[in-house]
Amino acid sequence: MASLTEWLAKNPVFSFFPEKERIQIAQAAIPKKYAEGESVAAYGDVWPYLFVVTAGSIQAIKESSEGRSLIVLTLNPGELFWGLAFFEDAAALPVMLQSQEDSQVYLWSQEQMKPWLLANGRFSWELSRLAVRRMQRASIIVEELAFKPVASRLAGLLLDYYQDAADEPVPRSLTLDQMAAHIGTTREMVCRLLYRFSDQKLIHITRTEFVLNNRPGLVQLTGQDGELP
């Protein structure tokens, strides 16, 4: 398994630091391990930390007052995240952070990282570029929720998550609740659409497996503005 110093060397935000400074940064990090489903930080927390994932995955989740969830970001090994309070004192976290599987992260407080940020313009620049990419991704999510029907969003999710399911069955790695959280709907709607896709021979589905019978049909569905034909 790669050491934290090796992870930092591969990350654009830290890679420009001389090795000696990367080692110092790694030594200052606080290691944290989370079990599957465990909370990393709650919605509304004033959470002034930056972290890098080194194992597992962490999800940023928005929840509505009705209890519906939307997964807005999934952080895999090597990826960074920071709370708003890392830059803006007293700013509340706009999402909940939760471990999708057994995970490990290394985190730094604002107090620890601020000297490096102030002394290294390149560090701030790379963090700003990452923030812009996150905003671009958020814009896509908002656009899809506003302008694409649920069936189109579900078709896109299936194509993303089950790319190897065109010829042979693959295990269903996402539950109905997880699918719903990825596309901003309810588990009941996901269940209804999956069976509709199955009736139209777009997919074959069992309780444990998926096969994408008609990948071109799903691709076409992701780009249309109406409901299922």
Residue pairs with C-beta under 8 A, 6 or more apart in sequence:
1 54
1 55
2 54
3 26
4 26
4 29
4 52
4 54
4 106
5 19
5 22
5 23
5 26
7 52
7 54
7 77
7 78
8 14
8 15
8 17
8 22
8 25
8 26
8 52
9 15
9 19
9 22
10 78
11 52
11 78
11 80
12 126
12 129
12 130
13 80
13 123
13 126
13 127
13 130
14 22
14 25
14 123
16 122
16 123
16 126
17 25
17 120
17 123
21 116
25 108
25 116
26 106
28 108
28 112
29 106
29 107
29 108
30 106
30 107
30 108
30 109
31 104
31 105
31 106
32 40
32 51
32 104
32 105
32 106
32 107
33 102
33 103
33 104
34 40
34 56
34 58
34 99
34 102
34 103
34 104
34 105
35 99
35 102
36 99
36 100
36 101
36 102
37 98
37 99
38 98
38 99
39 96
39 97
39 98
39 99
40 58
40 97
40 98
40 99
40 105
41 47
41 49
41 83
41 93
41 96
41 97
42 93
42 96
43 62
43 63
43 92
43 93
43 94
43 95
43 96
44 92
44 93
45 83
45 92
45 93
46 83
46 85
46 90
46 91
46 92
46 93
47 83
47 84
47 85
47 86
47 93
48 83
48 85
48 86
48 89
48 109
48 110
48 111
49 82
49 83
49 86
49 107
49 108
49 109
49 110
50 80
50 81
50 82
50 83
50 86
50 107
50 108
50 110
50 113
51 80
51 81
51 82
51 105
51 106
51 107
51 108
52 78
52 79
52 80
52 105
52 106
52 107
53 75
53 76
53 77
53 78
53 79
53 81
53 103
53 104
53 105
54 77
54 78
54 104
54 105
54 106
55 77
55 102
55 103
55 104
56 77
56 99
56 100
56 101
56 102
56 103
56 104
57 74
57 75
57 76
57 77
57 99
57 100
57 101
57 103
58 74
58 75
58 81
58 97
58 98
58 99
58 100
58 103
58 105
59 71
59 73
59 74
59 75
59 97
59 98
59 99
59 100
60 71
60 72
60 73
60 74
60 75
60 81
60 95
60 96
60 97
61 69
61 70
61 71
61 72
61 95
61 96
61 97
61 98
61 181
62 69
62 70
62 72
62 94
62 95
62 96
63 69
63 70
63 96
64 70
68 180
68 184
68 185
68 186
69 177
69 180
69 181
70 141
70 145
70 181
70 182
70 184
71 178
71 181
71 182
72 95
72 138
72 141
73 81
73 95
73 134
73 137
74 100
75 81
80 127
80 130
81 97
82 127
83 91
83 93
84 91
84 92
84 93
84 94
85 91
85 92
85 93
85 110
86 110
86 113
87 110
116 123
117 123
117 124
117 127
144 152
144 153
144 156
144 183
145 153
145 184
147 225
148 222
148 225
149 225
149 226
149 227
150 183
150 185
150 189
150 193
151 193
151 196
151 221
151 227
151 228
152 221
152 222
152 223
152 224
153 183
153 184
153 185
154 179
154 183
154 185
154 190
154 193
154 194
154 197
155 197
155 202
155 218
155 219
155 221
155 222
156 183
156 222
157 174
157 179
157 182
157 183
158 197
158 203
158 210
158 212
158 218
159 212
159 215
159 218
159 219
159 222
161 173
161 174
162 170
162 210
162 212
164 170
165 210
165 211
165 212
166 211
166 212
166 215
167 211
168 211
169 204
169 206
169 209
169 210
169 211
170 209
170 210
170 211
171 208
171 209
171 210
172 205
172 207
172 208
172 209
172 210
174 182
176 187
176 190
176 191
177 187
179 187
179 190
180 186
180 187
180 189
180 190
183 190
193 228
194 203
194 205
195 205
196 228
197 203
197 205
197 218
197 228
198 204
198 205
200 217
200 228
201 213
201 214
202 212
202 213
202 214
202 217
202 218
202 221
203 210
203 211
203 212
203 213
203 214
203 218
204 210
204 211
204 213
205 211
212 218
221 228
